[in-house]
């Protein structure tokens, strides 16, 4: 068995595991921020629907001109 090769491979695996752990923590923190923001500003379904209708009307008017 080639000991230096095994040690290098283990070091790379440990580094990749650490980077994956940090990325998961960052993603979880961002999800928590988004959940807090959503809790402070709940989505009003009626205003969102009116915005969609407005965008559709603008697009229809733009196609006619």
C-alpha positions in Angstrom: 0.0 0.0 0.0 1.2 3.4 -0.9 1.0 5.4 2.4 1.6 8.9 1.0 -1.1 8.5 -1.6 -3.6 7.3 1.1 -2.7 10.3 3.3 -3.2 12.7 0.5 -6.5 11.1 -0.4 -7.7 11.3 3.2 -6.7 15.0 3.4 -8.6 15.7 0.2 -11.7 13.9 1.5 -11.5 15.7 4.8 -11.2 19.1 3.0 -14.2 18.3 0.8 -16.2 17.2 3.8 -15.4 20.4 5.6 -16.3 22.5 2.6 -19.6 20.7 2.2 -20.4 21.2 5.9 -19.7 24.9 5.6 -21.9 25.2 2.5 -24.8 23.4 4.2 -24.5 25.7 7.1 -24.6 28.8 4.8 -27.6 27.4 3.0 -29.4 26.7 6.2 -28.7 30.3 7.5 -30.0 31.7 4.2 -33.2 29.6 4.5 -33.7 30.8 8.1 -33.3 34.4 6.9 -35.9 33.9 4.1 -38.3 32.3 6.6 -38.0 35.2 8.9 -38.6 37.7 6.1 -41.6 35.7 4.9 -43.0 35.7 8.4 -42.7 39.5 8.7 -44.2 40.1 5.2 -46.8 37.5 4.4 -47.8 37.3 0.8 -51.2 38.7 -0.1 -52.6 36.4 -2.7 -55.0 38.9 -4.1 -52.4 41.6 -4.7 -50.1 39.0 -6.3 -53.0 38.0 -8.6 -53.7 41.6 -9.5 -50.0 42.1 -10.3 -50.1 39.1 -12.6 -53.2 40.5 -14.4 -51.5 43.9 -14.7 -48.4 42.3 -16.3 -50.6 40.3 -18.7 -52.4 43.5 -19.8 -49.2 45.4 -20.3 -47.9 42.6 -22.5 -51.1 42.4 -24.5 -51.0 46.2 -25.1 -47.3 46.0 -26.1 -48.0 43.3 -28.7 -50.8 45.4 -30.4 -48.6 48.5 -30.8 
